[in-house]
Amino acid sequence: MAKRKRYTRTPIVRPKKYCRFKKSGIKYIDYKNPDFLMAFINEQGKLLPRRITGTSLKYQRKVAVAVKRCRHIALLPYVADEMK
């Protein structure tokens, strides 16, 4: 009996994720800049996770605090149907 040929999948090559704060040397995330913080929020107003943005844990926590502060002073909406 002949053996079946196995098909192997080629691995998907994705670009390497990096922390944009470490790369640019940003130490303080300004909560008064809603345009910058929009990059870390999806269409529904939720924070994007680290695995999507590539942000390190230290800066992801700072982004979360900055977004919460920005929402509190009404620069960003808590919930939105279409923000972008």
PASE-727121 format. One record per residue (C-alpha): z, x, y. Coordinates in Angstrom, 3 decimals, padded with zeros to 6 digits, always signed. Layout:
BEGIN
Z/X/Y
...
% end
This chain:
BEGIN
+000.000/+000.000/+000.000
-000.951/+001.351/+003.412
+001.704/+001.926/+006.026
+001.553/-000.036/+009.226
+000.893/+001.826/+012.398
+003.753/+001.556/+014.867
+002.988/+001.046/+018.489
+005.097/+002.968/+020.951
+005.560/+001.879/+024.498
+005.030/+004.298/+027.309
+008.091/+004.640/+029.525
+007.885/+003.104/+032.984
+008.186/+005.707/+035.716
+010.015/+004.418/+038.767
+010.674/+006.310/+041.976
+014.118/+007.895/+042.118
+016.676/+005.900/+044.063
+018.638/+007.672/+046.755
+021.390/+006.832/+049.158
+019.758/+006.495/+052.565
+023.085/+007.197/+054.295
+023.601/+010.547/+052.581
+019.979/+011.518/+053.105
+019.995/+010.758/+056.851
+023.564/+011.913/+057.452
+024.891/+008.549/+058.667
+028.686/+008.495/+058.576
+029.400/+005.243/+060.426
+027.671/+001.936/+059.742
+027.508/-000.059/+062.951
+028.326/-003.716/+062.339
+026.878/-004.672/+065.732
+023.339/-003.863/+064.544
+022.196/-006.905/+062.527
+018.592/-005.684/+062.218
+019.741/-002.648/+060.220
+022.077/-004.721/+058.048
+019.281/-007.179/+057.172
+017.895/-004.539/+054.791
+020.969/-005.033/+052.579
+020.842/-008.841/+052.484
+018.499/-011.060/+050.474
+016.788/-014.254/+051.670
+019.806/-016.391/+050.791
+022.208/-014.225/+052.783
+023.808/-012.468/+049.815
+024.466/-008.742/+049.684
+022.022/-006.772/+047.563
+023.663/-004.763/+044.751
+023.753/-000.982/+044.537
+021.332/-000.869/+041.644
+018.678/-002.468/+043.842
+019.261/-000.579/+047.103
+020.281/+002.770/+045.608
+023.243/+003.082/+047.966
+026.220/+005.125/+046.769
+029.530/+003.395/+046.059
+031.232/+004.795/+049.154
+028.557/+003.497/+051.511
+028.044/+000.226/+049.636
+031.667/-000.632/+050.415
+031.121/+000.253/+054.067
+027.974/-001.883/+054.172
+029.900/-004.823/+052.701
+032.620/-004.526/+055.359
+030.024/-004.178/+058.136
+028.131/-007.281/+056.970
+031.365/-009.278/+056.802
+032.307/-008.196/+060.323
+028.819/-008.995/+061.590
+029.028/-012.465/+060.051
+032.466/-013.020/+061.546
+031.247/-012.417/+065.107
+028.162/-014.604/+064.379
+025.463/-011.943/+064.549
+024.442/-012.704/+060.954
+024.545/-016.115/+059.289
+026.750/-016.663/+056.252
+024.098/-018.734/+054.494
+020.451/-019.120/+055.435
+017.363/-020.641/+053.916
+014.968/-018.292/+055.645
+016.410/-015.306/+057.443
+013.583/-012.815/+057.371
% end
